[in-house]
Amino acid sequence: MEKAELEELRGKVACGAVLETAGFAVDPKESTRRAVKYRRGDDIIIVFHDGQGWFDPLSDAKGDVFRLVEHLDGLPFAAALYVVADLIGFVPSEPEWKRQSRERMPDLSVPERWSARRKPWPGSATWRYLQDARALPETVLRAAVAQDLLREGPQGSMWAVHRDAAGIVTGWEERGPDWRGFASGGTKLLFALGDLSSLRLCVTEAAIDAMSLGALEGLRPDTLYLSTGGGWSPATTEMLFALARHPGAEIVAASDNNRQGDIFAARLKGLAVDAGSGFERPRPEREDWNEDLKAKRRKKDGSEEEKDGCRMLAGRLKGEAPPG
């Protein structure tokens, strides 16, 4: 088959079609408009580039639709061509949230769209969502609002800002009762709650987890609570590396208590080695820090029996400087 024919075939079949026919289903709570997560049991595939690219977050596997067939079925490339060709015309189903997102891009820039939204206030829809559904205490919400980290999103959702090293808004995490996404046209860098000069760097996978860990720890004054928003761009690595290079800095890999969280933590450990910083890997008792925070509130309300706090791994990796 000629290169032009391969390109034409590749453009006619989306990765979602391969996954759906292989028994995968979209996980709407873990998907965004630009990155759709598919699950089949413990198997996870992330699809991006409008269905033309994919990667396995639990391994190094990635590629186009042909490589996806090879990865799933263990077929040689020649056989994968026939499998893909058979899927021409198959249109994978889309969740309702993804269909609704196909709207005209706004004329305002990312920072302008951020500035056009109101900050949450006690009693607002976003404040109630974070306080009632997510169990975040008023002290943490007031601290986040004071640092200009939150905005009122549509239908009671929350926007949690990501900024670059110069403080420019690059995007925001979007979370709500029935919605999870990232700013259209935005770039994931870092959400940061706390003093930017802090040496203890707690890195989570979501802004709500960063705020939840802050609540569980009482917003330690020596700690910067960070979120990558589930992404890991070269720019994110550069920002984390710059923070970790300070003498006495320590990276705390506060990712989820699951396999994907362990892979995330392993990346942070490698970054700590490169930066010469300390390293620690705490684990939430449940899947993530917000689940732990909600369990703590249920216990306080008398609706759940007491359980131990978060489990901490004893191992600590030391760089040239002692942990902060």
N, C-alpha and C positions, 0 to 999 in steps of 0.2 A: 504494500500500500504506500502511495506517495505521501510526502510530508503534507501537501495541501489537503489530501483526503483525510489524513489523521487529524489535522486541525479542524476540518469541517465536522468530523465525527465527534471530536471532543466538545465542540461547541453545541452539539445537538442533545447531549445527554448530561444532565446535572448529577453531581455526586449524590444528592438526595434520592434520586431515582434508584441508584445502586443500593443505597442503605435501606430504603423502604422495602424493596423487594428481597433484601437479605434479613428482614425481621427487625430492623432498627425502628425506633420511634423518636420523634422530637420530644425533648424535655423542655417545655415552654418556660418553666421557672428559671432554668439555667441558660437560656438562650437570649441572644440580643439580635438586633436587626442586622448586624453585620457578621455575627458568628453564631451559627445554629448548632446546638449540642444534640447529638443523636445517641441514644442508649439501646443496648441489647444485653440485658443482664448486667454483668460487670464491665462489658465492653463499652467504650466511649469513643466517638468520632466527632470532631468539630469541623463544620463546613463553613467556608467563607468565600470571598471573591464571587459573590452571587452564584454560589453552587459549583464553581469551577475548581476550587481548591479544597484541601482537607488536611487535617493532621490528627494524630493519635496523642492526646496529652499524657498518656501513660507509657509512651515509648518515643522513639525518634522517627517513627514512620510518618510520611507525609507525601503529597504529590497531587497528581491530577486524577481524573476518573479512571484511567487505565491502571494506574498504580493502586488505586483503591480496590479494584477487582482482584489484582494480584495479591494485595495485602489480606483481603477477606477470604478468598477462595484458594490461595496458594497456587494460582495458575501462572503459566508462563505468559509473556506479553502477547504472543501470537494468539493464544486462546482467549485472553482477556479482550482482544479486539472483537471477537464474535459475541461475547457476553454484552459488551457495551452496544454493539450494533443492534442487538435484539431489543434494547431498551429505547430505541428511537421512537419518539411519540409518547412515551410514558411521562406523565406530569406528576411529580411528587406532591402530596397534599401539603398544605401550609396551615399553620395555626392561625387563628383569627387575629391575634396581635400582629403577626407579620403582614397580613394582608392590609390591615388598617394603617400600617406604617408607610405605605407607598403613596406619599404625598409630595407635593412640590417642596423642594428645599427652601427654607426661609431665606429672605434677603439679608437679614442681619448676620453679622459675624458671630463666632462662638462667644467671645467676651461680651458682645452687645446683647446677645440673647440671655446670657447669665444675668447681666445687670438689669435687664427689663423685668426680672422676676422678683417678687417680694421675699424678704426673709421670713422664716416661720416665727410665730409669736404664740404665747400661751393661749390655748383654745383654738388655734387655727387647725385646718384639716391635716396638714403635714405634722404639726406638733402632736396632735391626737394619735396619728398613726404611729409615730416614733415612740410616744410615751405609753400608749395602750397596747398596740399590737407587738411592738418590739421591746417593751419594758425598759426603755432608756430613761434614766432619771433626769429630773429637771436640771440638776447641776451640770450634767454632761451636755444637755441640749443648749443651755445658756452659754457654756464655754464654746461650743461649736458655732453658735450664732455670733458670739462676740468676735470670733476669728474670721467671720464672713465665709464659713464653710458650707452653709446650707441655704437652699432656696425652696420655695413652694412649687412643686411640680403639678401637672394636671391631675385632677380627680384625686386629690389627697396624697399624691406620691411625693417622694423626696428627691431632691437633687443634691448630691454631695460633690463638691468641686475638686478637680485635679488642676494643679498649677505647675508651671515649669520653674526652673531655678531662679528666674527673674521675677516670679510672682504673677506671671501672665496666665489667665484662665485658658486651659487647653481643652476642657470638656468637663463632664460630670457623670457620676454614676446615678442611674435612675432606678429607684426602688419604690414599690407600692404594693397594696394588697393583692393586685392581680397583674403586676407589671415588673419587668426587670430588663434593663437595657443600659445603653450608654449614649451620650449626646451625639446626634446626627452630625457628621462632619468633624467630630472632636477627636482628640488623641489622648489615650490613657498614659498618664505619667504617675503622679502620686497624690493621694489625699493625705493631708498631714494635720493632725490635731495635737497641739502642744507647742512647746518652745522649740524653734528650729535649731537652737544651739544645744539641745539635749543630746547626751551621748548614748543613752539607752534607746535603741531603735526597734520598736515592736512592729513587725511587718505582717499584715494580714492580707487576705484575699478580697475583702470587701469593706467599704467604709462603715457599714453598720457593725461589722465585727470589730473594727478598730475602736469605734465608740463604745461598744459593749465591753471590750477588754479594759478600756479606760474606766468604765463604770465599776467593773469588778475590782480593779486595782486602786480605785479612788483617785484617778487622774494623777498619778505620780509626777511630781514636778521635774524629775530627772529624765522623763520619758517622752519620746515623740511617737505617737500612735499613727501608723501609716497604713495605707491600702493601695495596692496596685490595681484594684478593680478587676482582678482576674486576668489581667494582661501582663505581658513581660516584654516590653520593647527595648531596643538598645538604649533609647533615651532614659527609660526607667532604670536600667542597669547603671548608667552613668550617674544619675542622681543619687541612687543608693550608695554607689561606690564613693562618691564625693562626701557623703555624710559619714560613711564608715571609716574613712581614712583619718578622721580626727583622732589624736592621741586619747586613749581611754575609751574609745567607742566600742559598743557591743551590739551586734545584730541578734535580735530575738525573733526567731522564725515562728510566729504565732499563727500558722496556717491551720486549716481544718484537720480534724482527726480522722483522716481517711487516706487512701492511697494517693490521690491527687495532691492532698496536702503534704504528704511526705516527699513527693517529687518537688513540689514548690520549696519545701524546707531544704532539700538537698542543693537546689540552685543557690539559695541564700548562704548555705554553708560554704560553697565554692567561692561566692563573692566575698565572704568574711576572710577566707584564706588569702585571697588576692589582695584585700585591703589591709590585712594585718590586724583585724579587729577581733574582739571576743565573739563568741557564738553560744547561743542557747536555744533549745527546742522545747518549749512548753506545749502541752496538748490540752485542749478542752476536754472536760469529762464526757460531753456529748459530741455531736458532730462539729459544732462551731461555737464560738464565744457567745453569740446571741442566744443560742439554745441554752447555754449555761446560765446566762443572765435571766432568761425567762423562767428557768427552773428555780433560780434563787428567789424570784418574786413569788412563785407559786408556793414555795416552802414558807416564805414570810407570811403569806396569806393563809397558810395552814392547809393548802390543797395538795401538798406533796411531801413525802417523808424526806428527812435529811439525807443527803448524799455527800460523799467526799468532794473536796474541791478539785481543781484541775491537777492532772498528773504531770509531774515534771521529770524529764529525763535528767539523770545525774551528770551525764557527760557534758563537758564544756570545752570548747576549742579556744585556745588562746593564741593571739597573734603577738606582735612585738610589744603591744601595750596591754596592761591589765584591763579586764572588763570594767565598764563604767558603772 
